Amino acid sequence: MINERQMEALMTVAREGNITRAAKKLYISQPALSQMILGIERELGTALFDRSSIPLRLTYAGEKYLAACMQIHSIYESVTQQITEIQDGSIGRITLGMSLHMSIFMTHKILPRFFTMYPKFDLKLVESAPHNLAEMVLAGQVDLAIVYLPQISGLSYEPIAKEQIYLAAPPFFYRNLPGCSTGVSNRALHMREVYDAPFILLKRGHGMRTLAEKIFSDSHCIPRTLLETDSIEVAHRLAKENLGFTFVPSTAIYYGNYVNTNGVYFPIADSISERELFVCFRKDTYRTHALDALIEIIADAVRAE
């Protein structure tokens, strides 16, 4: 197979049309260059130059071979440049895993800033159920994931922010409650005040459902579940439509613009009212500058509320 030195020699002879001039350009002797070209021709089994013409001209086979060599040379140069950029960290690939809920509310805060810093990076987004994300990191399906609880000992977990949990109230409740207002600046609500009210809950397997069940358990309350859904957005809309209460994280309230839609939210008085967010990655992951930058961007986006 032709090497880079032979390729350069072939292109120079074709460009100069003369072995002697090409040899001077290449800083080698004319006999050495002639032997190099003859060696390529012997290997191919055909002449690449018509030596009866002055200046030297490529044969038809030579034209085809040179065209292929130039393509190979271009690819080689491109790959060499890419490897250099990979080594200095300006290009690369990261696969980020997050829940659909988080993707809806956070990607517009994360991706533009990252691509501004690393325009040549390939950042792939994978959306999955929250309880699947850590396993996907461990299996190498994603490089980095946003999760709520450390789950697997083989991963590294880095806390990035705390997310407040609110109870989104339906109109039939807050219209009869003095002193409440739209937004999150309401008094903390005890679960016993809504023990007989209907609830719209996320289905089991969602982190918010697990947290809701702990809140009910801590407050010794058995919920009257009206409906289960996979979507926080659906649950929130149904609460606003007067069907019942639901639990909503602060990321949804702020980034989903819920706070500007006349929603009424109450902190929870007698149980967990926040959860911590982590980014997780394999313990053997090499922390590139781009990966560290992405983690910091995610943390800033969550804390910015």
Disulfide bonds with the S-S distance in Angstrom:
none
